[in-house]
């Protein structure tokens, strides 16, 4: 029996708590005040889009992962969505430790490492229901229903007590593919005592119960049944259950199905090889579509978020090498638009609509979330009956709504903890739990496989260039030359003279301080003129002493 106060658990989100994406939770064991063995749960990325021009992905706090050194035993993976595995190759560069995942997730992880060009270290494949001992942690993967195969919740036994991590889930009792959420196993975990439940908050703002994947079938059937020509169904590449529904609908209406988009074809190959899905009777190659009339054709396409290089974007721009959407065709949007992607998606849909294509989206779209609504979250709480509750995965509104659900489900108000990225929940072996403030988790950014750990300056400069253009000042011989690029409307003569005058005055004194003051001074001139300050670049005179 361990004396109270000699051991504690530290639970620190390195991303995903307070903002969607880059989900990563650090679990550390503390022994007699010293930091001990550590485990990561997931290590995901988020797409930054126009928020950080020139960058692709936001990542968890990689510095913190690197600093763990040999204390880090490895990473256990709940499922294979990018916001849970997308940062694993980058984390491996900082601290290469073993990974544990189900077969489908393992194949997706291998694909992710190959894309980044990062060698893959030990990857252990586990089955749903299996338990693995990892140092002082005993981890069991329990099946949950989600919009990707082999999603799991984790039951983690530690020397301090039992944790349950929900992963991403919904309570779907009759899923289209795969097992239902293992409420029986989660209830058994609750019967034995759960110290802390950490659960997905994505759907917390929606009341009631998630109706499950099968509820999409009727709307999908209605969208395809009366289509006079080619139908394209846009969906997430990883949504294998939805792909099965599309295939079932094609079979019912005598259509053949082609997969358009590299990611979708790769995911289908993995799911087929693992025996998760079989579409052989309706599936044809894209090149064989011409053998069938357009009224018997269906395309499953990727690009629901307006991604510039996706299959749907290429169809919208009419630059796909073999396929076109034409007047009389129908596009069915079978995915939600992730907040922040609305403008890009609208541009794609407008381009498609201009060609007379009928679009089924909005309230008519055949879609249901892969995340549990408030009723599903309450069902998990009632099954596990945790002593302490922590909401994960979501923006602040989602987290707060989930905390309300927890209180309604009977968790004492003082045991419903409000956590954000970088802060830590400390649970002592006497059961007491507190939130300790900490530095907000850093967010490195990735572009073309390379990582920038402190990109604030680069991001700010790119934003200024994108919004207001560039002013280049070449300090040559007391008569500075000013070059303007991307400024609109054109710079008034008066403002240009002011910029030149300030440059002449300040650059008369050599040194970086004068150059820095010139940058600030030009920004002030633009603000006084009611314009956004551009990016200002000062090129020193090569002849300056």
N, C-alpha and C positions, 0 to 999 in steps of 0.2 A: 504494500500500500504506500503510495507516494504522499509525502507530507504536503498539505496545501501550501501553495505559493512557490513550489520548487519548479513547476512546469507551467508553460502557457502556450497558447496558440496565437499567432499573429496572422491576420488575414488582410492583405493589402492589394487592392485593384491597381494594376499598372495601365489600365485603359478600360473603357466600356461602361463606367459607372458615372453618370452625369452627362454622357454624350454617347450616341449610338456608334457602334463599331469598335474595332481593335480590342476585343474582349480578352482579358488576361488577368488571372487572379493568382497572386503569390500566397502560398500557405507555408508558414515557417513555424517550426517548433523551437521554443525557447526553454533552455534548461539552466536553472540556477542563475538566471540573469544573463546567460550567454546565448548568442544566436546559434541555433542548431540546424539540423537538416531542413531542406526546403523543397517544395514541389510547386510546379506551375500547373494551373488548370487552363488549358487553351492558350493560344498566342495568335491573336487575329489582327487583321488590318482593316482600314477603312479607306474608301475612295474619297480623295480630297477635291477633285474636280477643279472648278474655278476659284475655290477658296485659296489655293496655293498654286498659282500659275506655274506650269513647268514640272510640277511634281505629280506623282500618281497616287501614292499611298501614304496614309498616316499610320504610324507603328506604335506599339507599346513602349514603355520606358526601357529601352535596350541597355542603357547604362546601368540601371538597377539590376537587370538580369546578368550583365557581365560581372558586376561587383559581387554577386553571390558566390562566384568561384566554385570550389568543389563542394560547398554546402548544397548546391542545387543537385538534386538526384535525377531530375528529368521533368518531362511534361506529359501530363495525361490529357487526352483529347476527348471532348464530348461528342463532336460531330464535325463534318467536313466543309462547312460554309467558310467563305473567305474571311468573314469577321471573327472566325475562331481558329483558323489555321494559316491565314495568309502571311503572317509575320514570322512563322517558324524558321524559314531559311535565313532570315536576317538575324534572328535570335541565336541561331547556330553559329554564326560568325563571331558572336560575343561570348557564347558559352555553350559549347556543343555537348549536349547530354542526351541520353536515350529518350525515346518517345514511345508512348503506348496508345494504341488506337484500334478500333474495329477494322475489319478488312476493307470496307468501302472507304473509310476515312484514310486508311493507310495508303491505298492506291491514289487517292486525291493528294495526299501529302507528297508522295513520290513525284507526281506530276508537277506540283508546286515547286519543289526543289529543283527539278530539271529545268523549269522555265527560268528560274533565277540563276541557274548555273552553279548552285551550291551543292557540294557533295553531301550525301545523306548518311548520317551515322546510324547507330542501332535503332531500329524501328520494330517494336514488339506488337504483334497482332493479337488482339484479345477478342473473345466472343461475348455477346450480350449474356449477362448472368454470371460471367466469370469474375473471380477475385484474384488480384495480384498483390503480393507484398512488395513494397518499395521502401526499403529502409524501415523506419518506424511507422510508416503509413500502410494501411491495408485498404486497397481500392477495389470496389465492385462496380461494374458497369450494368445498369438496369435500362431496359428498353423504354424509350419514350417516343411518341408520335411527333413528327415534325415534317417539314417540307423537303427532307433529304433522307436517304436511306440510313439505317443503323444509327440514328441519333440516340443519345443515352444521357441518363442522369448518373451521377456518381455518388456512391455511399462510401465515405472515407472514414475509417476508424483510425484514431490517433491516440497517443498516450493520455491526452487530455479529455477526449470525448469524441463523439461521432458527428461528422459533418455530412450534410446532404447538399449537393450542388445540382440544380435542376437541369443544367444545360438549357438549350432552347426546346420548348415542348408545348404541346396542347394535349388535352385529354380527348383522344379520338378512339372511341371504343370499337369502331369498324373501319379501320384504315383501308385504303385501296391497295396498298402494298405494305408488307412487313407487319410486325407485331404491334398491338396496341400499347399505350402507355401502361407500364407495369405498376398499377396502383396497389396490387396485392403485395409486391415486393417492397414498395415504398411504405405501405401500412405496416408491414413486418418490421421495417427499419424503425418506424415510429413506435411500435410496441416495445422495442428494445431500448428506446431512448435516443432522441436526436438533440444534441447540444446546440447545433446551429443549422438552420436552413438558409441557403443562399440561392435565390431564385430569379429567373428571367422576368423582366417587367415590361417587355415590349408591348404586350396586349392589355396592360392593366387599365388603360383608359376606356376600354370597351366593356360594357356591362354584359352579363349573361354568360352563356357557354358557347365556345367555339363549335359550330355545327359539324366540323370535320370535312375531310377531303371529298367524301362521296357527295356532299351537298353541291359540289360544282357541276356534277354530271348533267343535271337538267338544263342549266343555263348554257353549258357548252353544246349540248345537243341542239338547243333552240338556235344557237348562233350558226351552226353548221347546216342544219336540216334544210333551210330554204335558200341557201346561198347558191346563186345561179352559175357561178364560175369558180375560179381557184380560191381556196381559203388559206390564209396564213394565220397561225396561232402563235402569238409571241408569249414566251414563258422564260423563266430562269433556267439556265443550262442544268443546274443541279436538281431541278424539281422533277424527279423521276416518277413520283406518283401522278403528277399532272400530265406527264408524257404518256403514262399508261391510260389515263382518261381520254386524252386526245386520240390515242390508237383505238380505244374501244369505240369512240364516236365514229371514227373513220370506218371501222369494220361494220358498224350498224348501217351506215349510209353509202357503203360501196365505194369509198374513196381510198386511194393509196397515199401513204405518208412518206415524205422525205424530210430528213433532218438537215437544217441549214444553219451553219455556224460550227466552227471547229470545236469550241468548248462543249456544245451539246453532243456532237458526235463522240467526243472523247468520253464524256460522262456515260453516254449510252453504252459504249463498248465496255467500260468497267462494270456497269450494272448487269449487262448481259453475261459477261464472263463469270461474274459472281453468282449468277442464277437469280438475280433480283427481278429481272424483267425479260419478257420474251415478246417481240413484236414482229416476228418473221413473216407472218401471214399478211401483214399490211405494209410493211416497210419496203421501200425501194430506194435506189440510189437517186440522187439529184439528177444525174444525167439521163435517167430512164423516164423522167416525168413526161417527156414529149410523146411517149408511147400511149398516153392516156389523154382523153379530152379534159379540158380545164375543169369541167363540172365534176370530175372524179379525182381531182388533185387536192392534196392538203400539205401545207408546209408547216413544220414546227421550227420557229426561228428564235434566235437570241437577240437581245438588244432592248429589253423592256425599259431600261433606264436611260436610253438615248446615247449610249456609248458610241463615240464617233466611228470606230472601226468595226462595229458589230454588224451582223447580217442584216438587221432591220434598218440600220442607218444607211447601209449600202443600197438596199432596196429603195429606201426613200430618196436617195440621191441618184437613183437609176444608174449605178456604177457596178452592180453585181455582174460578174462575168457571164452568167448563164440564165439568170432569172429576172423577171419583171413583174411588178404589180400593175394591173391595167384597170381601166373602167369596167365595172361589173364584178371585179374581185372583191373579197371581203377580208379585212384584217380584224382579228379578235385579240384584244389585249387581255391576257390571262395572268396578270401580275399587278401588284400594287406599285405605285410610284414611290420610291424611297424619298422622304423629305430632303429637299435640296436639289433634286433632279428634275423638278417640274418643267423648267424652261427648256432644257435639252429634249425632254420627251415631247413637249408641245411642238417644238420645231420639226421633229421627225414626223409627227402625226399630221401636221399641216402640209408638209411636203407630199405625203402620201395622199391626203385628201384632195390636193390640187389635181391629181390625176384621175379623180372620179372613183376612188376606192372607198367602199363602205367600211366604216370603222365602228366596231363594237367595243366601247370602253365605258368608263365611269360606272354608273349604277347597273348597267346592263352587262358589265364584264363578268365572265365566269371565273371568279376567284374567291378564295377564302384564305385567311392568314394561317401560316404555319405556327403561330404563337397563340398561347392560351389567353382567353379573355378573363375577366375578373372571376367568373365562375370556375374556370379551370384552375386559376391560381388558388382560389379558396379550397378546391378539392385537394390540391397538393398539401396545403397547410393542414387540413383536417386529417390527411393520411399520415403525415410525418409528426405533427404536434410538437414542434421544436420549442426548446427553452428560449432560444434567441433567434431573431429573424433579421436578415439583411437582404434588401432589394438590390438586384444587379441588372445590368444590360438595359440601358435606356437613358433618355434625357430626364431632367429634374422632375417634370410633370409625371412621367411614367413611374419614377421611383416613389414619389409621394403618394400617388394613387395606389401603388402596390402596398405601401405601408398601411394605408387605410384598410385595405382588404385583410391584411394580417391582424390588425386590431379587431376587426369584425369577426375574424375566425378564432379569437380567443387568446392571441398572444398578448401578454401584459404590455401596456404602453411603454414602460421603461425598458422592455426587452426588444422593442422594435427599433433598430438602430439605423440612423441616417448616415450613409457612407458616400464618399466621393473619391475619385481617382487620387491616389497618393496618400490618403489618410488610411489609418489602420484600425481594425477591430482587434482588440486584445481580449482573449478569454482565458482567465486563470483556471487552474485545476480545481478551484472551489466553485466554479460555475459563474463567477462574476464576469461581466462583459462591459467594456468601455470602448469609446471611439477616441483615438488619439490623432490629433491633427498632424499633418505632415505636408511636405512640399508637394505641390501638384505634380502628378506624373508627367514627365517630359514626353513630347511627341516628336520623335525623329520623322523625317519625311524621306521617301524613296522615289527615285526617278531612274528609269532604265536599269534597274537592279542595283544602283548605287545608293548609299544612305548618307543623308546630311543630318548630323546630330543636332546642330544648333542653327536651324535654317531661317530664323526670324528676319535677319537682315536681307537675305536673298528673297524671301517671300515678299517683304515690304517693297523692295526695289522692283520686283516683277509686277506687283500690284500698281505701283506708280506708273510704270511704263504702260501697262494695259489701260489705265484710266486716263492718263494725261500726257503720254508721250515722253520724249527724251530731249534734254537740252545738253549739248556738248560744248564746253567752253575751252578753247585752246589758247593758253597764255603764251603768246608769241610777241616778243619785242615791245611790250607796252601797249600793243593794239590787239586786244583779245578778239579772236574769231569765234563767233557763236553759230553753231550748227543746230538746226531744229529738225526733229523727226517725229512724226505721228501726232503733232499738235493740231487740234481742230476745236474751234475755228482758228484761222490763221492768227498769229501773234500780231497785235496792233503795233504800229511803228513806235508809239510812245513807250510801250512796255519793253520792246526790244532795245530801245535806247537806254532805258533804265537798267536793264540787265547788263548791257555793255559797259555802262558807266560804273556800276557796282563792281564788275569784274576788273576794270582798269584800276579802280581805287584800291581794292583789296589785294590784288595780285602784285601790286608794286612792292609789297613786303613778301619776301620769300618765306616758304615754310608751309607745313601741313595745316597749321592753325588758320592761316589766311584762307587756304583752300576750303577748309571745313566751314569757316564763317561765310564764304561765298556761297556754298551750297545752302546754308540756312537762310542767307539773305535773299537769294533768288526765290526760295520757297515763300518767304514773306511777301515779296513783290507780287507773286502770283495770287496769293491769298487776298491781298489788299485789292487786287483787280477783280476779285470775285471768281477766280479760276482755281481748279485743283492744281496743286504743285506737281510738276513733272519730276522724273528722275533726272538729277543734275550730275553730270560727269565733268570733272575738271582735269584737263591734260596739262601738266606743267610744261613750261618752256624748256626744251632740251638744252638751250644755251645758258640757262639760269645758273649762276654760281652756287 
